């Protein structure tokens, strides 16, 4: 299609859900998706492109922000995979968010305050009481201690589990940090228990393998 000079299509770029002006660095209509987070003021501007941070984020369709594959999120993703191998409960929760809705989005530490390690923003439709998604924000820099990042990942996924399995209660608890933490506690305990069991079994297998190697070495000497 040939674009006419001065036409809307010539001035703006079509971004599927809405028009975007590269000269202004702004969309020309509000974001039809719900990607607002109270703790992140950059998300309040519904006309802005990727929260005014195009070096870190992309928005391929003009709706919800899709976060780029940053080193911070890559590290978190590796830990998610490691925990999933060690804990069936944790892996089941990840699987429950895979494919179609609901989504579990790891968005890095953008928007966290001070030394805050992590936060989970779970969305429940106030009318249907259906669980929609959880956005997880984790700062790797604030989780520098041994095991800190792993524990924070588990805790934030626990919040997603609490919202998914009991969305009505999650909606009621949305303004109470204490009640939200209580709802996620059982999941966290179970995952950590399974990780301990996995590691004990791994050590047991390693000791058994060493004993077998020693026995094999003795047999080889006798020969």
LUMLO-918208 format. One record per residue (C-alpha): x, y, z. Coordinates in steps of 0.5 Angstrom, whole numbers. Each point is the difference from the previous one (the first is absolute). Layout:
LUMLO-918208
{{X Y Z}},
...
This chain:
LUMLO-918208
{{0 0 0}},
{{3 7 -2}},
{{0 5 6}},
{{-3 7 -2}},
{{4 5 3}},
{{-3 3 7}},
{{-4 -6 1}},
{{-1 -3 6}},
{{4 -6 -2}},
{{5 4 -3}},
{{1 4 7}},
{{-1 -6 5}},
{{3 -7 0}},
{{-6 -6 1}},
{{2 -4 6}},
{{-6 -5 -1}},
{{-4 2 6}},
{{1 8 -1}},
{{4 5 -4}},
{{7 2 3}},
{{4 7 -2}},
{{7 -1 -1}},
{{2 7 0}},
{{-4 1 7}},
{{2 -6 3}},
{{-7 -1 2}},
{{-6 -5 -2}},
{{-6 4 -2}},
{{-5 -3 4}},
{{0 -3 7}},
{{2 -7 1}},
{{-6 -5 -1}},
{{4 -5 5}},
{{0 0 7}},
{{8 1 2}},
{{-1 5 5}},
{{4 -1 7}},
{{-1 4 6}},
{{7 0 2}},
{{3 2 -7}},
{{-2 7 -2}},
{{3 -1 -7}},
{{-6 -5 -1}},
{{-5 6 2}},
{{1 3 -7}},
{{-5 -4 -5}},
{{3 4 -6}},
{{8 -1 1}},
{{4 -6 -3}},
{{2 -5 4}},
{{0 4 6}},
{{5 5 -3}},
{{6 -5 0}},
{{1 -3 -7}},
{{7 -3 2}},
{{-3 -5 4}},
{{-7 -1 -2}},
{{-4 -1 -7}},
{{-7 0 -1}},
{{-2 -4 -7}},
{{-7 1 0}},
{{-2 6 4}},
{{-3 -3 6}},
{{3 -3 6}},
{{8 1 0}},
{{4 -6 -2}},
{{6 0 4}},
{{7 -1 -4}},
{{5 -6 2}},
{{4 4 5}},
{{6 -3 4}},
{{-4 1 6}},
{{-6 -4 -2}},
{{4 -5 -4}},
{{3 -2 7}},
{{-7 0 3}},
{{-2 -5 -5}},
{{6 -4 1}},
{{-2 -1 7}},
{{-7 -1 -1}},
{{2 -6 -4}},
{{4 -3 5}},
{{-5 1 5}},
{{-5 -4 -4}},
{{5 -5 -1}},
{{0 -1 8}},
{{-7 1 2}},
{{-6 -3 -4}},
{{-5 5 4}},
{{4 6 -3}},
{{0 -3 -7}},
{{-7 -1 0}},
{{-1 7 2}},
{{4 2 -6}},
{{-3 -5 -5}},
{{-7 3 2}},
{{2 7 -2}},
{{3 -3 -7}},
{{-3 1 -7}},
{{-7 3 1}},
{{-2 5 5}},
{{1 1 6}},
{{7 3 -1}},
{{6 0 5}},
{{4 6 -2}},
{{7 1 3}},
{{2 7 -2}},
{{7 2 4}},
{{1 5 6}},
{{-3 6 -4}},
{{-5 4 5}},
{{2 -4 6}},
{{2 5 6}},
{{7 1 4}},
{{2 -7 2}},
{{-6 -4 -1}},
{{1 -7 -3}},
{{-6 -1 -4}},
{{-7 1 -1}},
{{-6 -4 -3}},
{{-6 4 -3}},
{{-6 -5 -1}},
{{-6 2 -4}},
{{-7 -3 1}},
{{-6 3 -4}},
{{-4 3 6}},
{{-7 -2 -4}},
{{1 -7 -2}},
{{6 -1 6}},
{{4 -4 -6}},
{{7 0 1}},
{{4 4 -6}},
{{7 0 1}},
{{6 1 5}},
{{6 5 -1}},
{{6 -1 4}},
{{5 5 1}},
{{7 -2 3}},
{{6 3 1}},
{{6 -4 -1}},
{{5 5 3}},
{{-5 0 7}},
{{1 -7 0}},
{{7 -1 0}},
{{1 -5 6}},
{{1 -7 0}},
{{-7 -3 -2}},
{{-4 7 0}},
{{-2 0 -7}},
{{-2 -7 0}},
{{-4 1 6}},
{{-3 7 -3}},
{{-2 -4 -6}},
{{-4 -5 4}},
{{-3 5 4}},
{{-3 4 -6}},
{{-2 -6 -4}},
{{-4 -2 7}},
{{-4 6 -1}},
{{-2 -2 -7}},
{{-2 -7 3}},
{{-4 4 5}},
{{-4 4 -5}},
{{-1 -5 -5}},
{{-3 -6 5}},
{{-4 5 4}},
{{-1 7 -4}},
{{-6 2 4}},
{{4 0 7}},
{{6 3 -4}},
{{-4 6 -2}},
{{-2 1 7}},
{{7 0 2}},
{{3 4 -5}},
{{1 6 4}},
{{2 -4 6}},
{{8 -2 0}},
{{-1 -4 6}},
{{-6 -4 -3}},
{{3 -1 -6}},
{{7 -3 3}},
{{-4 -5 4}},
{{-4 -3 -6}},
{{7 -1 -4}},
{{3 -3 6}},
{{-2 -7 -1}},
{{2 -1 -7}},
{{7 3 2}},
{{1 -5 6}},
{{-2 -6 -5}},
{{5 3 -5}},
{{6 0 4}},
{{-2 -6 3}},
{{0 -4 -6}},
{{7 4 -2}},
{{3 -3 6}},
{{-3 -7 -1}},
{{3 1 -7}},
{{7 2 2}},
{{0 -6 5}},
{{-1 -5 -5}},
{{5 3 -4}},
{{5 0 5}},
{{-2 -7 1}},
{{1 -2 -7}},
{{7 3 0}},
{{2 -4 6}},
{{-2 -6 -3}},
{{3 2 -7}},
{{7 1 4}},
{{-1 -7 4}},
{{-1 -3 -7}},
{{6 3 -3}},
{{5 -2 6}},
{{-3 -7 -1}},
{{1 0 -7}},
{{7 2 1}},
{{2 -5 5}},
{{-3 -5 -5}},
{{5 2 -6}},
{{6 0 5}},
{{-1 -7 2}},
{{-1 -2 -8}},
